[in-house]
Amino acid sequence: MSNYQSAELGKMAEIAKLEMGKVFLKETLGLTSCEISVNVVPKGFKMPFNHKHKQNEEVFIILKGEGVLTIDGDRIAVSEGSVVRIAPEAVRTIENSGEGEFQFICVQAKENSLEQYTHSDGVIC
């Protein structure tokens, strides 16, 4: 068994053709600590529902385009370079508010579960 997994998602244009313009990486990479989705949505896209989570916080990392995250009724404008963390209990939705494609990565992980990170987790070999 290998100590790593890799996958080729293809070009962003291929992801855009998938249902909801989204690919999840948990199964693809055998993730055990988080869920990550890569998202490419067209002009005019709006998630068709509001939602919240039972235990996972989400971090949105905007790669391209412009959008709006609506969180507990607050509309937050986001664009390339924006990052937003959302607590599990917050009601949220996302939409493409720009004139072109909207690309982002969403990371979900159990809130308050991170114990070691960066330098405290790394070991020089």
A tleap script that builds the chain and sets N, CA, C and O, in Angstrom:
source leaprc.protein.ff14SB
mol = sequence {
  NMET SER ASN TYR GLN SER ALA GLU LEU GLY
  LYS MET ALA GLU ILE ALA LYS LEU GLU MET
  GLY LYS VAL PHE LEU LYS GLU THR LEU GLY
  LEU THR SER CYS GLU ILE SER VAL ASN VAL
  VAL PRO LYS GLY PHE LYS MET PRO PHE ASN
  HIE LYS HIE LYS GLN ASN GLU GLU VAL PHE
  ILE ILE LEU LYS GLY GLU GLY VAL LEU THR
  ILE ASP GLY ASP ARG ILE ALA VAL SER GLU
  GLY SER VAL VAL ARG ILE ALA PRO GLU ALA
  VAL ARG THR ILE GLU ASN SER GLY GLU GLY
  GLU PHE GLN PHE ILE CYS VAL GLN ALA LYS
  GLU ASN SER LEU GLU GLN TYR THR HIE SER
  ASP GLY VAL ILE CCYS
}
set mol.1.N position { 0.842 -1.187 0.000 }
set mol.1.CA position { 0.000 0.000 0.000 }
set mol.1.C position { 0.882 1.244 0.000 }
set mol.1.O position { 1.883 1.295 0.715 }
set mol.2.N position { 0.530 2.214 -0.772 }
set mol.2.CA position { 1.312 3.429 -0.924 }
set mol.2.C position { 0.963 4.450 0.161 }
set mol.2.O position { -0.145 4.458 0.698 }
set mol.3.N position { 1.928 5.302 0.465 }
set mol.3.CA position { 1.713 6.382 1.420 }
set mol.3.C position { 1.160 7.639 0.766 }
set mol.3.O position { 1.148 8.701 1.389 }
set mol.4.N position { 0.704 7.540 -0.470 }
set mol.4.CA position { 0.113 8.705 -1.128 }
set mol.4.C position { -0.892 8.240 -2.178 }
set mol.4.O position { -0.849 7.097 -2.636 }
set mol.5.N position { -1.780 9.129 -2.545 }
set mol.5.CA position { -2.730 8.915 -3.626 }
set mol.5.C position { -2.686 10.144 -4.515 }
set mol.5.O position { -2.536 11.264 -4.026 }
set mol.6.N position { -2.816 9.941 -5.800 }
set mol.6.CA position { -2.876 11.072 -6.723 }
set mol.6.C position { -3.969 10.805 -7.736 }
set mol.6.O position { -4.384 9.665 -7.941 }
set mol.7.N position { -4.429 11.873 -8.365 }
set mol.7.CA position { -5.480 11.756 -9.376 }
set mol.7.C position { -5.345 12.918 -10.337 }
set mol.7.O position { -4.800 13.966 -9.990 }
set mol.8.N position { -5.833 12.731 -11.524 }
set mol.8.CA position { -5.903 13.808 -12.504 }
set mol.8.C position { -7.366 14.188 -12.664 }
set mol.8.O position { -8.185 13.362 -13.067 }
set mol.9.N position { -7.692 15.414 -12.353 }
set mol.9.CA position { -9.070 15.887 -12.482 }
set mol.9.C position { -9.373 16.372 -13.883 }
set mol.9.O position { -10.536 16.536 -14.252 }
set mol.10.N position { -8.343 16.600 -14.656 }
set mol.10.CA position { -8.534 17.166 -15.981 }
set mol.10.C position { -8.546 18.687 -15.904 }
set mol.10.O position { -8.329 19.277 -14.846 }
set mol.11.N position { -8.797 19.284 -17.010 }
set mol.11.CA position { -8.841 20.747 -17.082 }
set mol.11.C position { -10.106 21.267 -16.414 }
set mol.11.O position { -11.103 20.552 -16.307 }
set mol.12.N position { -10.057 22.513 -15.968 }
set mol.12.CA position { -11.204 23.115 -15.296 }
set mol.12.C position { -12.436 23.089 -16.207 }
set mol.12.O position { -13.560 22.978 -15.717 }
set mol.13.N position { -12.239 23.188 -17.506 }
set mol.13.CA position { -13.357 23.143 -18.450 }
set mol.13.C position { -14.081 21.802 -18.377 }
set mol.13.O position { -15.291 21.741 -18.597 }
set mol.14.N position { -13.354 20.730 -18.070 }
set mol.14.CA position { -13.981 19.412 -17.926 }
set mol.14.C position { -14.799 19.334 -16.648 }
set mol.14.O position { -15.876 18.738 -16.634 }
set mol.15.N position { -14.298 19.932 -15.578 }
set mol.15.CA position { -15.044 19.963 -14.319 }
set mol.15.C position { -16.334 20.748 -14.510 }
set mol.15.O position { -17.368 20.385 -13.949 }
set mol.16.N position { -16.287 21.801 -15.284 }
set mol.16.CA position { -17.473 22.621 -15.539 }
set mol.16.C position { -18.596 21.808 -16.173 }
set mol.16.O position { -19.767 22.156 -16.021 }
set mol.17.N position { -18.261 20.735 -16.879 }
set mol.17.CA position { -19.273 19.913 -17.554 }
set mol.17.C position { -19.946 18.912 -16.615 }
set mol.17.O position { -20.974 18.333 -16.968 }
set mol.18.N position { -19.386 18.704 -15.440 }
set mol.18.CA position { -19.948 17.748 -14.491 }
set mol.18.C position { -21.209 18.297 -13.834 }
set mol.18.O position { -21.459 19.502 -13.874 }
set mol.19.N position { -22.003 17.415 -13.231 }
set mol.19.CA position { -23.211 17.854 -12.524 }
set mol.19.C position { -22.837 18.873 -11.456 }
set mol.19.O position { -21.954 18.630 -10.633 }
set mol.20.N position { -23.512 20.006 -11.477 }
set mol.20.CA position { -23.254 21.126 -10.559 }
set mol.20.C position { -21.842 21.677 -10.712 }
set mol.20.O position { -21.425 22.484 -9.881 }
set mol.21.N position { -21.079 21.277 -11.742 }
set mol.21.CA position { -19.733 21.792 -11.956 }
set mol.21.C position { -18.807 21.512 -10.795 }
set mol.21.O position { -18.014 22.368 -10.401 }
set mol.22.N position { -18.906 20.309 -10.244 }
set mol.22.CA position { -18.220 20.021 -8.984 }
set mol.22.C position { -17.648 18.618 -9.005 }
set mol.22.O position { -18.262 17.687 -9.525 }
set mol.23.N position { -16.449 18.478 -8.425 }
set mol.23.CA position { -15.867 17.164 -8.195 }
set mol.23.C position { -15.411 17.108 -6.741 }
set mol.23.O position { -14.721 18.003 -6.254 }
set mol.24.N position { -15.812 16.032 -6.057 }
set mol.24.CA position { -15.411 15.808 -4.670 }
set mol.24.C position { -14.166 14.923 -4.642 }
set mol.24.O position { -14.020 14.027 -5.473 }
set mol.25.N position { -13.275 15.173 -3.692 }
set mol.25.CA position { -12.002 14.454 -3.652 }
set mol.25.C position { -11.895 13.392 -2.554 }
set mol.25.O position { -10.914 12.648 -2.526 }
set mol.26.N position { -12.870 13.301 -1.656 }
set mol.26.CA position { -12.777 12.330 -0.562 }
set mol.26.C position { -12.566 10.917 -1.094 }
set mol.26.O position { -11.605 10.249 -0.713 }
set mol.27.N position { -13.451 10.461 -1.966 }
set mol.27.CA position { -13.330 9.110 -2.515 }
set mol.27.C position { -12.145 9.007 -3.482 }
set mol.27.O position { -11.416 8.015 -3.478 }
set mol.28.N position { -11.964 10.031 -4.298 }
set mol.28.CA position { -10.904 10.017 -5.315 }
set mol.28.C position { -9.528 9.823 -4.693 }
set mol.28.O position { -8.698 9.087 -5.227 }
set mol.29.N position { -9.283 10.488 -3.553 }
set mol.29.CA position { -7.961 10.429 -2.910 }
set mol.29.C position { -7.938 9.609 -1.625 }
set mol.29.O position { -6.882 9.450 -1.012 }
set mol.30.N position { -9.092 9.085 -1.210 }
set mol.30.CA position { -9.149 8.339 0.041 }
set mol.30.C position { -8.913 9.221 1.249 }
set mol.30.O position { -8.261 8.806 2.206 }
set mol.31.N position { -9.442 10.445 1.211 }
set mol.31.CA position { -9.240 11.396 2.310 }
set mol.31.C position { -9.894 10.879 3.591 }
set mol.31.O position { -10.978 10.297 3.549 }
set mol.32.N position { -9.235 11.091 4.723 }
set mol.32.CA position { -9.767 10.638 6.015 }
set mol.32.C position { -9.971 11.780 7.012 }
set mol.32.O position { -10.520 11.564 8.092 }
set mol.33.N position { -9.538 12.981 6.664 }
set mol.33.CA position { -9.622 14.084 7.623 }
set mol.33.C position { -10.475 15.245 7.132 }
set mol.33.O position { -10.799 16.146 7.905 }
set mol.34.N position { -10.845 15.233 5.847 }
set mol.34.CA position { -11.613 16.349 5.315 }
set mol.34.C position { -12.258 15.946 3.997 }
set mol.34.O position { -11.950 14.896 3.432 }
set mol.35.N position { -13.146 16.787 3.523 }
set mol.35.CA position { -13.711 16.673 2.179 }
set mol.35.C position { -13.311 17.926 1.430 }
set mol.35.O position { -13.380 19.024 1.982 }
set mol.36.N position { -12.899 17.785 0.198 }
set mol.36.CA position { -12.522 18.923 -0.635 }
set mol.36.C position { -13.296 18.807 -1.934 }
set mol.36.O position { -13.389 17.731 -2.525 }
set mol.37.N position { -13.850 19.932 -2.373 }
set mol.37.CA position { -14.477 19.938 -3.695 }
set mol.37.C position { -13.844 21.035 -4.540 }
set mol.37.O position { -13.511 22.114 -4.049 }
set mol.38.N position { -13.687 20.729 -5.822 }
set mol.38.CA position { -13.221 21.692 -6.813 }
set mol.38.C position { -14.444 22.042 -7.643 }
set mol.38.O position { -15.125 21.157 -8.160 }
set mol.39.N position { -14.728 23.353 -7.773 }
set mol.39.CA position { -15.981 23.817 -8.359 }
set mol.39.C position { -15.742 24.800 -9.491 }
set mol.39.O position { -14.936 25.722 -9.366 }
set mol.40.N position { -16.439 24.598 -10.588 }
set mol.40.CA position { -16.394 25.501 -11.730 }
set mol.40.C position { -17.839 25.691 -12.175 }
set mol.40.O position { -18.452 24.776 -12.726 }
set mol.41.N position { -18.377 26.879 -11.934 }
set mol.41.CA position { -19.793 27.090 -12.247 }
set mol.41.C position { -19.955 28.253 -13.229 }
set mol.41.O position { -19.190 29.217 -13.193 }
set mol.42.N position { -20.950 28.152 -14.099 }
set mol.42.CA position { -21.128 29.155 -15.143 }
set mol.42.C position { -21.773 30.441 -14.640 }
set mol.42.O position { -22.310 30.501 -13.534 }
set mol.43.N position { -21.705 31.441 -15.466 }
set mol.43.CA position { -22.394 32.711 -15.215 }
set mol.43.C position { -23.852 32.407 -14.899 }
set mol.43.O position { -24.481 31.592 -15.572 }
set mol.44.N position { -24.382 33.061 -13.881 }
set mol.44.CA position { -25.776 32.902 -13.513 }
set mol.44.C position { -26.067 31.761 -12.551 }
set mol.44.O position { -27.194 31.639 -12.072 }
set mol.45.N position { -25.066 30.911 -12.253 }
set mol.45.CA position { -25.287 29.792 -11.339 }
set mol.45.C position { -25.617 30.289 -9.943 }
set mol.45.O position { -25.001 31.232 -9.447 }
set mol.46.N position { -26.592 29.649 -9.315 }
set mol.46.CA position { -26.895 29.876 -7.904 }
set mol.46.C position { -27.244 28.533 -7.299 }
set mol.46.O position { -28.082 27.808 -7.835 }
set mol.47.N position { -26.602 28.190 -6.173 }
set mol.47.CA position { -26.929 26.941 -5.500 }
set mol.47.C position { -28.433 26.957 -5.220 }
set mol.47.O position { -28.939 27.942 -4.682 }
set mol.48.N position { -29.148 25.909 -5.565 }
set mol.48.CA position { -30.612 25.939 -5.480 }
set mol.48.C position { -31.187 25.744 -4.080 }
set mol.48.O position { -32.397 25.573 -3.932 }
set mol.49.N position { -30.352 25.767 -3.066 }
set mol.49.CA position { -30.850 25.581 -1.704 }
set mol.49.C position { -29.895 26.227 -0.705 }
set mol.49.O position { -28.713 26.415 -0.995 }
set mol.50.N position { -30.413 26.565 0.466 }
set mol.50.CA position { -29.590 26.963 1.605 }
set mol.50.C position { -29.264 25.687 2.373 }
set mol.50.O position { -30.031 24.724 2.347 }
set mol.51.N position { -28.130 25.688 3.051 }
set mol.51.CA position { -27.799 24.529 3.865 }
set mol.51.C position { -26.893 24.925 5.010 }
set mol.51.O position { -26.339 26.025 5.025 }
set mol.52.N position { -26.744 24.029 5.965 }
set mol.52.CA position { -25.782 24.148 7.048 }
set mol.52.C position { -25.228 22.758 7.300 }
set mol.52.O position { -25.652 21.794 6.661 }
set mol.53.N position { -24.288 22.644 8.225 }
set mol.53.CA position { -23.672 21.351 8.502 }
set mol.53.C position { -23.861 20.970 9.954 }
set mol.53.O position { -24.088 21.826 10.809 }
set mol.54.N position { -23.766 19.679 10.226 }
set mol.54.CA position { -23.885 19.180 11.600 }
set mol.54.C position { -22.594 19.412 12.373 }
set mol.54.O position { -22.628 19.798 13.542 }
set mol.55.N position { -21.428 19.170 11.708 }
set mol.55.CA position { -20.162 19.302 12.434 }
set mol.55.C position { -19.027 19.921 11.628 }
set mol.55.O position { -18.011 20.305 12.208 }
set mol.56.N position { -19.165 20.029 10.324 }
set mol.56.CA position { -18.052 20.494 9.496 }
set mol.56.C position { -18.091 21.989 9.226 }
set mol.56.O position { -19.113 22.532 8.806 }
set mol.57.N position { -16.955 22.649 9.476 }
set mol.57.CA position { -16.780 24.006 8.990 }
set mol.57.C position { -16.370 23.918 7.535 }
set mol.57.O position { -15.862 22.889 7.088 }
set mol.58.N position { -16.588 24.994 6.792 }
set mol.58.CA position { -16.174 25.043 5.395 }
set mol.58.C position { -15.253 26.237 5.192 }
set mol.58.O position { -15.420 27.283 5.819 }
set mol.59.N position { -14.281 26.062 4.309 }
set mol.59.CA position { -13.430 27.161 3.877 }
set mol.59.C position { -13.555 27.235 2.361 }
set mol.59.O position { -13.297 26.259 1.657 }
set mol.60.N position { -13.954 28.411 1.868 }
set mol.60.CA position { -14.046 28.665 0.435 }
set mol.60.C position { -12.811 29.438 0.006 }
set mol.60.O position { -12.471 30.457 0.607 }
set mol.61.N position { -12.144 28.958 -1.025 }
set mol.61.CA position { -10.967 29.601 -1.590 }
set mol.61.C position { -11.324 29.949 -3.037 }
set mol.61.O position { -11.494 29.059 -3.870 }
set mol.62.N position { -11.437 31.238 -3.326 }
set mol.62.CA position { -11.886 31.670 -4.642 }
set mol.62.C position { -10.679 31.765 -5.572 }
set mol.62.O position { -9.704 32.455 -5.272 }
set mol.63.N position { -10.755 31.063 -6.708 }
set mol.63.CA position { -9.665 31.007 -7.671 }
set mol.63.C position { -9.854 31.946 -8.850 }
set mol.63.O position { -8.885 32.506 -9.364 }
set mol.64.N position { -11.111 32.121 -9.286 }
set mol.64.CA position { -11.382 32.914 -10.482 }
set mol.64.C position { -12.833 33.367 -10.463 }
set mol.64.O position { -13.715 32.643 -10.001 }
set mol.65.N position { -13.069 34.557 -10.964 }
set mol.65.CA position { -14.427 35.060 -11.096 }
set mol.65.C position { -14.907 35.803 -9.867 }
set mol.65.O position { -14.134 36.140 -8.971 }
set mol.66.N position { -16.214 36.048 -9.851 }
set mol.66.CA position { -16.843 36.799 -8.766 }
set mol.66.C position { -18.091 36.070 -8.309 }
set mol.66.O position { -18.812 35.471 -9.108 }
set mol.67.N position { -18.332 36.132 -7.010 }
set mol.67.CA position { -19.508 35.469 -6.475 }
set mol.67.C position { -19.999 36.147 -5.223 }
set mol.67.O position { -19.424 37.125 -4.745 }
set mol.68.N position { -21.087 35.597 -4.703 }
set mol.68.CA position { -21.651 36.064 -3.447 }
set mol.68.C position { -21.907 34.835 -2.578 }
set mol.68.O position { -22.572 33.890 -3.001 }
set mol.69.N position { -21.376 34.861 -1.368 }
set mol.69.CA position { -21.724 33.887 -0.341 }
set mol.69.C position { -22.759 34.561 0.544 }
set mol.69.O position { -22.508 35.643 1.074 }
set mol.70.N position { -23.912 33.941 0.711 }
set mol.70.CA position { -24.909 34.448 1.646 }
set mol.70.C position { -24.823 33.569 2.886 }
set mol.70.O position { -25.076 32.366 2.835 }
set mol.71.N position { -24.460 34.201 4.004 }
set mol.71.CA position { -24.220 33.479 5.255 }
set mol.71.C position { -25.083 34.116 6.335 }
set mol.71.O position { -24.901 35.283 6.681 }
set mol.72.N position { -26.028 33.336 6.867 }
set mol.72.CA position { -26.967 33.845 7.882 }
set mol.72.C position { -27.600 35.159 7.441 }
set mol.72.O position { -27.800 36.064 8.252 }
set mol.73.N position { -27.912 35.256 6.161 }
set mol.73.CA position { -28.572 36.438 5.605 }
set mol.73.C position { -27.635 37.550 5.167 }
set mol.73.O position { -28.074 38.485 4.496 }
set mol.74.N position { -26.356 37.480 5.525 }
set mol.74.CA position { -25.385 38.489 5.100 }
set mol.74.C position { -24.828 38.105 3.734 }
set mol.74.O position { -24.409 36.965 3.531 }
set mol.75.N position { -24.822 39.043 2.806 }
set mol.75.CA position { -24.271 38.801 1.461 }
set mol.75.C position { -22.822 39.269 1.430 }
set mol.75.O position { -22.541 40.452 1.623 }
set mol.76.N position { -21.902 38.332 1.187 }
set mol.76.CA position { -20.472 38.609 1.177 }
set mol.76.C position { -19.975 38.485 -0.259 }
set mol.76.O position { -20.019 37.402 -0.843 }
set mol.77.N position { -19.505 39.587 -0.825 }
set mol.77.CA position { -18.938 39.550 -2.180 }
set mol.77.C position { -17.549 38.939 -2.110 }
set mol.77.O position { -16.745 39.300 -1.250 }
set mol.78.N position { -17.265 37.999 -3.031 }
set mol.78.CA position { -15.965 37.346 -3.084 }
set mol.78.C position { -15.454 37.363 -4.518 }
set mol.78.O position { -16.231 37.407 -5.472 }
set mol.79.N position { -14.131 37.327 -4.650 }
set mol.79.CA position { -13.498 37.288 -5.964 }
set mol.79.C position { -12.143 36.607 -5.812 }
set mol.79.O position { -11.751 36.222 -4.710 }
set mol.80.N position { -11.436 36.464 -6.922 }
set mol.80.CA position { -10.149 35.791 -6.918 }
set mol.80.C position { -9.286 36.253 -5.747 }
set mol.80.O position { -9.043 37.447 -5.575 }
set mol.81.N position { -8.831 35.303 -4.952 }
set mol.81.CA position { -7.998 35.612 -3.791 }
set mol.81.C position { -8.762 35.682 -2.483 }
set mol.81.O position { -8.140 35.713 -1.421 }
set mol.82.N position { -10.087 35.710 -2.520 }
set mol.82.CA position { -10.890 35.733 -1.284 }
set mol.82.C position { -10.885 34.357 -0.633 }
set mol.82.O position { -10.905 33.334 -1.318 }
set mol.83.N position { -10.858 34.341 0.687 }
set mol.83.CA position { -11.042 33.117 1.467 }
set mol.83.C position { -12.056 33.398 2.572 }
set mol.83.O position { -12.012 34.449 3.212 }
set mol.84.N position { -12.960 32.461 2.789 }
set mol.84.CA position { -14.011 32.648 3.788 }
set mol.84.C position { -14.193 31.347 4.553 }
set mol.84.O position { -14.337 30.285 3.948 }
set mol.85.N position { -14.186 31.421 5.875 }
set mol.85.CA position { -14.484 30.286 6.741 }
set mol.85.C position { -15.909 30.427 7.240 }
set mol.85.O position { -16.330 31.516 7.629 }
set mol.86.N position { -16.657 29.323 7.229 }
set mol.86.CA position { -18.050 29.335 7.677 }
set mol.86.C position { -18.231 28.253 8.734 }
set mol.86.O position { -17.892 27.093 8.502 }
set mol.87.N position { -18.766 28.628 9.897 }
set mol.87.CA position { -19.029 27.686 10.982 }
set mol.87.C position { -20.143 26.718 10.576 }
set mol.87.O position { -20.990 27.065 9.753 }
set mol.88.N position { -20.150 25.520 11.138 }
set mol.88.CA position { -21.138 24.523 10.739 }
set mol.88.C position { -22.584 25.010 10.818 }
set mol.88.O position { -23.367 24.761 9.901 }
set mol.89.N position { -22.942 25.690 11.885 }
set mol.89.CA position { -24.345 26.064 12.116 }
set mol.89.C position { -24.829 27.234 11.264 }
set mol.89.O position { -26.022 27.536 11.264 }
set mol.90.N position { -23.944 27.886 10.551 }
set mol.90.CA position { -24.342 29.021 9.712 }
set mol.90.C position { -25.094 28.518 8.480 }
set mol.90.O position { -24.671 27.559 7.833 }
set mol.91.N position { -26.195 29.164 8.166 }
set mol.91.CA position { -26.956 28.847 6.957 }
set mol.91.C position { -26.291 29.577 5.800 }
set mol.91.O position { -26.041 30.780 5.874 }
set mol.92.N position { -26.001 28.821 4.706 }
set mol.92.CA position { -25.235 29.408 3.618 }
set mol.92.C position { -25.714 28.948 2.263 }
set mol.92.O position { -26.352 27.906 2.114 }
set mol.93.N position { -25.376 29.780 1.260 }
set mol.93.CA position { -25.520 29.436 -0.144 }
set mol.93.C position { -24.493 30.240 -0.919 }
set mol.93.O position { -23.908 31.181 -0.383 }
set mol.94.N position { -24.271 29.884 -2.168 }
set mol.94.CA position { -23.266 30.571 -2.978 }
set mol.94.C position { -23.804 30.760 -4.383 }
set mol.94.O position { -24.578 29.943 -4.882 }
set mol.95.N position { -23.387 31.848 -5.015 }
set mol.95.CA position { -23.809 32.113 -6.395 }
set mol.95.C position { -22.698 32.794 -7.176 }
set mol.95.O position { -21.818 33.439 -6.607 }
set mol.96.N position { -22.760 32.635 -8.488 }
set mol.96.CA position { -21.848 33.316 -9.401 }
set mol.96.C position { -22.501 34.647 -9.752 }
set mol.96.O position { -23.555 34.677 -10.386 }
set mol.97.N position { -21.883 35.733 -9.346 }
set mol.97.CA position { -22.435 37.071 -9.614 }
set mol.97.C position { -21.672 37.791 -10.724 }
set mol.97.O position { -21.981 38.935 -11.058 }
set mol.98.N position { -20.675 37.113 -11.293 }
set mol.98.CA position { -19.829 37.743 -12.296 }
set mol.98.C position { -20.325 37.523 -13.713 }
set mol.98.O position { -21.396 36.960 -13.944 }
set mol.99.N position { -19.521 37.980 -14.644 }
set mol.99.CA position { -19.845 37.885 -16.066 }
set mol.99.C position { -19.256 36.643 -16.722 }
set mol.99.O position { -19.502 36.387 -17.901 }
set mol.100.N position { -18.483 35.872 -15.970 }
set mol.100.CA position { -17.854 34.681 -16.534 }
set mol.100.C position { -17.915 33.521 -15.576 }
set mol.100.O position { -18.725 33.501 -14.649 }
set mol.101.N position { -17.052 32.556 -15.807 }
set mol.101.CA position { -16.960 31.365 -14.977 }
set mol.101.C position { -16.520 31.725 -13.557 }
set mol.101.O position { -15.769 32.680 -13.359 }
set mol.102.N position { -16.988 30.961 -12.576 }
set mol.102.CA position { -16.653 31.147 -11.171 }
set mol.102.C position { -16.004 29.854 -10.689 }
set mol.102.O position { -16.629 28.794 -10.724 }
set mol.103.N position { -14.748 29.935 -10.237 }
set mol.103.CA position { -13.997 28.767 -9.805 }
set mol.103.C position { -13.604 28.914 -8.343 }
set mol.103.O position { -13.117 29.962 -7.917 }
set mol.104.N position { -13.824 27.843 -7.582 }
set mol.104.CA position { -13.440 27.882 -6.175 }
set mol.104.C position { -13.197 26.469 -5.655 }
set mol.104.O position { -13.663 25.484 -6.227 }
set mol.105.N position { -12.467 26.406 -4.572 }
set mol.105.CA position { -12.251 25.164 -3.833 }
set mol.105.C position { -12.953 25.313 -2.499 }
set mol.105.O position { -12.878 26.362 -1.860 }
set mol.106.N position { -13.633 24.260 -2.082 }
set mol.106.CA position { -14.282 24.248 -0.772 }
set mol.106.C position { -13.705 23.092 0.037 }
set mol.106.O position { -13.698 21.948 -0.417 }
set mol.107.N position { -13.220 23.402 1.244 }
set mol.107.CA position { -12.664 22.400 2.137 }
set mol.107.C position { -13.602 22.274 3.336 }
set mol.107.O position { -13.940 23.273 3.972 }
set mol.108.N position { -14.019 21.050 3.640 }
set mol.108.CA position { -14.838 20.780 4.825 }
set mol.108.C position { -14.028 19.930 5.790 }
set mol.108.O position { -13.399 18.950 5.390 }
set mol.109.N position { -14.048 20.307 7.055 }
set mol.109.CA position { -13.388 19.508 8.089 }
set mol.109.C position { -14.132 19.714 9.397 }
set mol.109.O position { -14.757 20.753 9.609 }
set mol.110.N position { -14.062 18.730 10.264 }
set mol.110.CA position { -14.757 18.807 11.541 }
set mol.110.C position { -14.230 19.999 12.341 }
set mol.110.O position { -13.027 20.132 12.570 }
set mol.111.N position { -15.147 20.849 12.754 }
set mol.111.CA position { -14.781 22.038 13.538 }
set mol.111.C position { -14.046 21.629 14.817 }
set mol.111.O position { -14.425 20.665 15.482 }
set mol.112.N position { -13.000 22.371 15.147 }
set mol.112.CA position { -12.201 22.178 16.365 }
set mol.112.C position { -11.462 20.837 16.425 }
set mol.112.O position { -11.115 20.377 17.513 }
set mol.113.N position { -11.219 20.208 15.276 }
set mol.113.CA position { -10.545 18.909 15.284 }
set mol.113.C position { -9.042 19.007 14.990 }
set mol.113.O position { -8.317 18.034 15.198 }
set mol.114.N position { -8.573 20.137 14.519 }
set mol.114.CA position { -7.158 20.269 14.145 }
set mol.114.C position { -6.303 20.386 15.404 }
set mol.114.O position { -6.449 21.334 16.176 }
set mol.115.N position { -5.417 19.425 15.602 }
set mol.115.CA position { -4.569 19.417 16.790 }
set mol.115.C position { -3.138 19.806 16.475 }
set mol.115.O position { -2.493 20.478 17.279 }
set mol.116.N position { -2.630 19.400 15.327 }
set mol.116.CA position { -1.272 19.739 14.934 }
set mol.116.C position { -1.318 20.284 13.523 }
set mol.116.O position { -2.116 19.830 12.702 }
set mol.117.N position { -0.475 21.248 13.239 }
set mol.117.CA position { -0.450 21.846 11.913 }
set mol.117.C position { 0.898 22.493 11.682 }
set mol.117.O position { 1.647 22.745 12.626 }
set mol.118.N position { 1.200 22.757 10.441 }
set mol.118.CA position { 2.414 23.429 9.987 }
set mol.118.C position { 3.633 22.882 10.728 }
set mol.118.O position { 3.953 21.702 10.585 }
set mol.119.N position { 4.308 23.698 11.502 }
set mol.119.CA position { 5.564 23.306 12.144 }
set mol.119.C position { 5.381 22.310 13.268 }
set mol.119.O position { 6.276 21.502 13.512 }
set mol.120.N position { 4.241 22.337 13.970 }
set mol.120.CA position { 4.060 21.415 15.072 }
set mol.120.C position { 3.798 19.988 14.591 }
set mol.120.O position { 3.929 19.040 15.365 }
set mol.121.N position { 3.426 19.828 13.310 }
set mol.121.CA position { 3.151 18.492 12.782 }
set mol.121.C position { 4.288 17.979 11.904 }
set mol.121.O position { 4.445 16.767 11.752 }
set mol.122.N position { 5.068 18.859 11.334 }
set mol.122.CA position { 6.147 18.455 10.440 }
set mol.122.C position { 7.345 17.912 11.193 }
set mol.122.O position { 7.667 18.373 12.288 }
set mol.123.N position { 8.006 16.919 10.592 }
set mol.123.CA position { 9.217 16.333 11.160 }
set mol.123.C position { 10.272 16.321 10.067 }
set mol.123.O position { 10.035 15.784 8.985 }
set mol.124.N position { 11.426 16.902 10.333 }
set mol.124.CA position { 12.507 16.903 9.358 }
set mol.124.C position { 13.111 15.507 9.298 }
set mol.124.O position { 13.441 14.919 10.328 }
set mol.125.N position { 13.253 14.983 8.087 }
set mol.125.CA position { 13.757 13.600 7.911 }
set mol.125.C position { 15.112 13.613 7.230 }
set mol.125.O position { 15.696 12.555 6.996 }
savepdb mol mol.pdb
quit
